[in-house]
Structure formats: C-alpha cells, structure tokens
Amino acid sequence: MDAFSEFEWRGLLQDHTEGAREALAEEPRVCYIGFDPTAKSLHVGSLLPIMGLVHLQRAGHTPIALVGGGTGLIGDPSGKTQERQLLTRELALENAEGIRAQLAHFLDFDPSTPNAARLLNNLDWLGELSLVDFLRDIGKHFSVNMMMAKESVKRRLQDEESGLSYTEFSYMLLQSYDFLELYQRENCTFQFGGSDQWGNITSGTDLIRRVVGGKAWGGVFPLVAASNGVKFGKTEAGTIWLDPDLTSPYRFYQFWLNTDDRDVVKYLKFFTLMSREEIAGLEAAHHEAPYKRVAHRALAEDVTRRVHGQEALDRAQQATQVLFGGSLEGLTGEEIADIFADVPAGDVGTEALTGEGVLLVELLGDSGVLKSRGEARRSIEQGGVYLNGDRVEDAQARVSTADAIEGRFLVFRIGKKRYHLLRVQPFRD
C-alpha cells in the first residue's frame, strides 16, 4: 500500500498541500519531520509523527528526522499560549543526543538500506547564519501581513498578557529555511508534522518555490485528543516519556492499558503497524466483550515492545500481574516502588527489624497495616496475610531486614486484593 493510502485508512492525515498524493505515488521521495529538543526525551505525543516516518520508510521513501538544535534555541509558538523557556546551546545539544537514541527504536538507519533514515540537526546550518545575509536573502520573501494572518500568530497577538515576542515571530522563517536547506542538501521535497505546523509547512513550500523555483509538498497529522478530556500523554503523575528513566516501562505499559474504551481502536491504527485485518479482529473482540480488554492489551504490548523491547515488556506485564496476586520474584526495589506507588504505605525503622526482628502480629498492628494485633493474629490464622507474595502460616512468625526487598520494602497483601507497603527507613539516633 502506498504511504498516502496508509495514512488515510489509519486516520493519520488531517490536511495536505495540492498534489501531495500524486507526488508521493510517482516516485520515492525524501520526507522530513522536525523534533523539538526541549527535553532530553521525546514523549508519547511524539509517537504520531514518528509513526508517520515509519510508514513513509516502509513505503519506500527516505525519512529524515530533523532535530531542532537550532530552532530549539528560539522556541516554536505554534499551539502555545505563552513563550517557551529558551534553551542554552549546550542543553539543546544534550537533548538532541537523547532523541537520536530513541528514534533508532523505530527507524532503520543502516547505511546499507537503500532508503536508510537520516538524522540531521538544523543547528549545523542555522548556527552559521549571518543575520544580515539571512534577512536579505530569506526575510524579503516573507510578508508580515501573511505571517500575522497565520492562526498560531493571531491567537497569541490577541492575548494582551503574553503577546508574541519577535524571537518567536521569527520562528516561521527559520523552519521554512530548514525546508529550503533540506531541499537543496538532501533533495527533500516533503515535510510532515502536527496540524499546528500547517502554517510553517506551507511557508516552507512557498519559500522553496520563490528562492529556487522548486516544487515541494506538505501534510499534517491530527493532534491526538483523548475522549475522556484529559490531554493525551498526561496522567496525574505527569508526562509519559519514552525514556525509561523518566517513565518506567511499567508506567508506560499501564498508560496504554488504561486507554479509554472509545479510543483504543483509533490508537491501534495510530501507534501500531498492525494490518487492517488484525485491527478489525481486535475491534470486533472489543465490541463483543470490552471487559476482557483484548484490544487494550494488544495496544499496550505492541507500543511498549517497540519503545522498550521485549524484556522490558515482560517485566511490565509481570509487574501488572503483581496487583492480582502474581509473583514478586525478581522485581527490583525501584519496580516495587513503582507498582505500589498508589497503595497505602507506611514506614518502619531498621532498628525494629534488626537481629531476630519483630513479631509479625506486632508489626501489622502497630504500623497500621491492620487495626490491631488481635486482628493481625486472626488474619494470619485464617490464611489471609501475605508477605512479599508468600502466605504467612505461622502466627509467631517474625520479620527482619532479611525479609525486606533490597532491604527497602515489605509488601503485605491482606486477603485477595488489599495491599500495604512498608518502607524500611535507616536507623536514626
């Protein structure tokens, strides 16, 4: 299937310039999408344009991922209600390196591949620009009237408090210049991006026509909106990042597993490479028995595997099963903290667990896991108390530091589903 048709059936293409379909169909093209290095990691909101590059490469086109090491120093006003905090050159470069590694999970950069992906940084040419030369050669092609008519600019100009700085106003010129530079350097004739980039993209195609008489095209993807009204990629815990140090694979997996029922089929089309037939089958299963969450699991597994790998997916699935009575064996302290971040928790001092430790009934009653020592004893005798996943059968059992996971955590389960986490705190005089 050609890339344009693939975009259409997946609902990925919101708008495009005239002739884009025919241009993509007539020959292999070099296409680019820009990524803003405002953080050291991309987030799930970046996955839609990334998948756009994936589909283009699979269809035989050459994808360019352009890291905005130069434009990131300026800040794109598109879709923003106030000016971004400006990055230093050093931080922009550091963030760009982190993004490079993440894109390698999706795109084939192997030089032996005929349409190998390319990774470029616009700081390489923007950093060398002379202001006078740029204004003379590029600025003359931009009408201020036209720029002020762009939706992203109009919205900011109407806000008396934030307004629009000249720095941000110049962003359109720089992004358009990127397209011209890639057209000349890499024979790049297509730019894609989010729908908030439409004005910047069409300005770039117009600049190529004006400066070198060339023909270029563009298309934009829809901005992802969750049906529950929560901004896509945001949770109570914050942004869902692709970097496992910022968002653990477990939390990442849970994000997709908890997709709103109304969005799961749409997200299967957006964020996976599953075929029409596979998605149709999952859609039918979802409508027949949504409580089984077959489509949700397929989505969570596919995206987590692609971003973090099979081993991380396996651990995320194991961690998910822990809350349903699954084994804690092999889980790290960090994973334990992540899994049980939202369950009732308390602290116990190391001094109480040294040597032979403390009677379990005393620990359960005194720490608030259960209401009293008497209730703790009864619960143990009835087989309803589990420590680190194992049932406690002896009412005289003791707990010591040796029982704590990595010396840090004691995980109690009372009955089938009620969990309580005790954090082991260092001894203090």
N, C-alpha and C positions, 0 to 999 in steps of 0.2 A: 504493500500500500504506500502511496506517495505521502510525503510529510503533511501536505496541506489537508488531505482527506483524513489522515490520522488525527490531526489537531481538531478537525471538525467533529468527528464522531465522539471524541473524548470531551468535547466542550471546552477545548483549550484556547480557541481563537475568538477573541471578542471583536477585533477590528483589524483591517489590513489596508494597505495602500492599493490603488488601482493596478491591476496586472500582476499582483503577487502570486496568485495561484498558477498562472501560466509560466511565470519566471521560475518558480520552484520546480515545475514539471519538465521544463525544456532541457535542463542540464544541471549537473551537480553545482551547487553554489557554496560559497564561503559565507557563513552567517555568524553573527556575534550577539552576545548578551553581556551587559555590564553588571558587575557585582560591587557593591559599595563596601569598602573595608572599615566601616565604623566600629566593628568589634573584631576580635581575633577569631570568631567563629561565625559561620552562617547559621541561620535558624530555619525552622520548618517553613516559614513564609518564603524562603528562597528556593524551596524544593520545586515549585511550579516552573519557574524559568529554567532550573537545572534540568528538569524532565523535558522541557522544550528542546534543549540542546541534545539530550539523549535521543529523542525521536528524530531530530534532524540528522544526527550521525548514523542512526540505524537506516535511514532512508538514502544514505549515500552522500550527504552533504558534509562539508567540513565545518565543525563548530569551533568558534573562538570564544573562550571565556575571558573577558576583559576585566581585570581587577582595577578598580579606580583609585590607584595610588596617588594620582594627581587630582582628579575631581573630588576625591575624598577629603582633600585639604580645604575644599570650598564648601561642599555640602549642597545636596540637591533639595530645592524647596518643594518639589513635586509631592503632593499628598501630605505635606507637613503644615502644622498650624503655627509653628514658630521656628526660629533659626536653629539649626543643629549646632552642637558644640564643635568647634573647629578642632581637627586633629593636628598633632605635630607630624612632621615628615617621618620621624623615627617610628612613631606609633602606627602610622598608616602602612609603612613597610612591614612592620612586625605583624600586623593584622593580615596583610596580603599573603604572607607566607603561610599563615594558618588556613586561609581559604584555599590556597593551592592544594594542600594535602587533602582537604575534604572533597574537592571536585574530582580528584583521582578515583574516588569510590564509584563514580558514575560514568565518567567519560574515558575513552580509550586514547591515551596519549602516546602509545607505542609508535615510534617513528616509522616502523615497517608497515604500519597500517596505511593504506592508500589515502584515506581521509582522516588521518590522525587528528585528534583535537589539539588545539593550540592554546597556550595560556600566556597572555600578554598583560602588561601593566602600563597604563597610559601615562604614568609618571615618566616613562622613558622618553616621550616626546613633549609632554606638557611641561616637564621640568626644564626644558631647554628653550622654551619660547621667550622671545623678546616682546614685551608689552607693546611697544610702538609698532613692530612688524605685524603683530597679531591684530591690532586694531586696524591697521592699514589694509592688510590682505584679507582678513576674515570679518572683522566688525562691520565693514562697509556693506556687507551682504545682508545685514540684519536690520530690519525696520523696527524701531522702538514701538511704533503703533502695533505691529504684528505681535511683538513679544508681549505687550501689555494685554493683548486680546486672548492670550493663552489662559485656559481655565485655572491652571495652578498658580499663575501670577495674579489673576483677577481676585481669587479668593483671599490671597494674602494682602493685597492692596486694600481690600475692604475692611481689614482688621486694623483699627486705629492703634491698638496696643502693640502688636507685634510688627506690623508692616512687612516690608521686604527690603533687605539690605542690598546694596549694589553688588556685594560679593555673590549673594545668591542669584541676583538677577543675571549675572554673567554666566551662570552655570549652563544655560542653554547653548551659549556659544561654544563652551568647552566640549560638551557632549557631541554637538554637531561636528566640531572639529575632529573628535575621535573617529566618527564615522568616515569623514573625508580621509583621514590619515590611514585608516584600515583599508579603505577603498584603494588607495594608492600603494600601500605597502603589501597588502595581503590579497588584493583582488576581492575584497569583501563587498558583497552587494546587498546583503540583508542584515537588518537589525531587528531583534525582537526584545520585548520587555513587558513589564506590567502595564496595565491600562493607564496608570498615572504617568507613564512615559510617552504617551502618544504625541504630545506637542514637541518633545525633544527629538523623537524619532523622525517625524515629518520635517522638522527643521533641518535634520541631517541630510535627508534625501534631497531637500531643496538646495542645500549648500553644495552638495556634490554636482548637482545639475548646473549651478551658477558658476562654480570655480573651474570644473574640468569638463563640463558638458556630458557627464556620465549619468547612467540610469541606475537607480538603487531603489529598494523597496523596504517596507517595514510591516510588522504585525505586532499586536499586543495581546497578552493573555489577560483573563479576568482576574481581578483581585479576589482572593478566596474569602468568603464570608460564611461563618458557621451559623446554622439555623437557630441555635439557642441564644443568639445575640451576643455571645462572647467573642471578642476579637480572635480570629484564627491564630493559633500559635501561642496564645496566652492562657495561663492557668492561674489559680490562686498562688501557686509557688513562683510564678513569673514566666519569662520567655522560655520556650522549648528550643534549646540549641542543638546543633549537630555534634558539637564537641562533647565527648563523654565526660570530660572533667567539669563541664558546666551543667549538663543534664545527663544523668546516668542512663545507661541503656534500659534499665528497669522503668524509670520515669518516662523515657521516650516511648517504650512499648505501651505503657499504661495510657499515655496521651492518645495514641491511635486506637487502643482497645476501647476507650471511653468516648469514641466519636458518636455524635448524635445520630440516632437511627435514620433521620431524614437526610443525612449527609454521606452515609457510608458508601453507597453505590457511586455517588459523584466522586468521592475521594479515591475509590478503586480506579476510576478512569483517569483521574488527575495524576496520582502518585505511584502507580504501578505500571508494569509492562504487560499485564495480563491481557489476553485476547478478548475479543467481543464475546466469544462463546464461554470463556471462563467467567467473565464478569456477569454474563446473562445467567449462568448457573448459580452463581453466588447471590444474585439479585432474587432469583426465584426462591432459593433457600431462605433468604432473609424475609421475604414476604410471607412465606409459609410458616416459619417459626422464628420470629425475630428474637425471642428469648434465648435461643441457642447461640446467638451471636456468631454464627459461622462466618458471615461476611466481615465482621469486626476483627475476628482472629486472623483471617486471611490478610486483611489490610495491615494489621499490626505486625504480623510476621514478615510480610514482604518488605515493608519500608524499613523495619528495624534491621533485617538481614542485610539490606543494601547499604544502609548507613554505617552499621556497626559490625557486621559479619555474623557468621553462623554461631560461633562460640558465645558471643555476647547475647545473641537471641536466645540461645539455650539457657543461659543464666537468668535472663529476664523472665523467661517462662517458668523456670524453677522458682524464682522469687515470687512470681504471681501465685503459684500454687501453694506457697507457704501459708498464706492467709486462709487457705481452705484445708489446712492440716498437712500440707506437704512437708518434706524433709528440709531441715536447715543445714544438712551436712554439706560442707564445702563452701558455704557462703562466708564472705569476709565481713569484718566489722562494719565497713562502710556500706555494704549491701544490707546488712541488718538494720543499720540506722535509717537507710533509705526506705526499706519496706515498711518499717514500723514508725515512720515519722508522724503518722496521724493517729496512732493508737494512744490510749492513756499511758503515761510514763511517770517514773519517779526515780529517785536516786538512793543509792546505798553506799556507805563508805567502805573503803577497802579494809579498814580495821575490823569491821564486823564479820568479814569473810576470811580473815587470816587464820592460819593453823587449821583446826578442825572445822572452822566455820561456824555457822549459826543454824539452829533448828529451822527447818523449812516452815513449820507452822508459825513460828515466831516472825520469820521474815515476811510471810504472806500477810499476817495480821497487822504487824507493826508498820509495814510500808504502804498499806492501803490497797494492796492487790485484792485482798478480801476484807470484809468488815471486821473480823475478829479472828483470834487464834482458834477459837472453837469452830467457827465456820470453816477455817482452813483445814482443821483436822477432819471434819466431816467430809469435805470435798475430796480430800486425798483418799479417805477410806472408801468413798463411792466411785473412785477411779476417774474423777473429773478434773485432775490437775496435771498439767504437762509442763515440763521444764526443758526448754530448747528442743521441743518436738517429741520428747520421750515422756511417757506416762510415769508419774511417781506413784509407787505402790506401797511405800513404807512411810507411815505417819511419823516415824522417828528419824526420817532422812535429814541430813544436814547439807548445807550449801556452802561451798568455799570458793575462793578465787579460781580454783582449778575448773569449776563449772562454768565460769564466765567465758563467753565467746571472745577470743582475743584479749581476755582479761578486762573486757569493757562492758559486756551486756549479758543480762539474764532475761530470756524471753519466756514468759508464762502464758499458757493458754488455759483458760477455765471453761470447761465444757467444750462445745463444738466450735464456737466462733469468737469468744471473748478473749482478747489479747491484752497483755500489760507488759510494758518494757521497763526493766530496772537498769539504770546506767550506773556502773561502778565508778565511784569517784575516788581519786587519790586520797591517801591519808593526810590529814591536816592536824597540826598540833593545836 
